[in-house]
């Protein structure tokens, strides 16, 4: 391990000088819309679960659910 040559070659450095980075894509508005959609759909799913649980609880309390024939 002592004799490993970890220095970069000059050719590699020349290639990096010619590298042109891409322009970053605009994604700020898209991210806001994704978060807003996720919050809305999550709230809708929680509301539907609550409605279903309330309906099931009401049926159990009224005794209108029969188990078996």
VENWO-V12204 format. One record per pair of residues at least 12 apart in sequence whose C-alpha atoms are under 10 Angstrom apart, sorted by the first residue. I is the first residue (numbers start at 1). J is the second residue. If there is no record, write none. Layout:
BEGIN
<<I	J> <I	J>>
END
This chain:
BEGIN
none
END
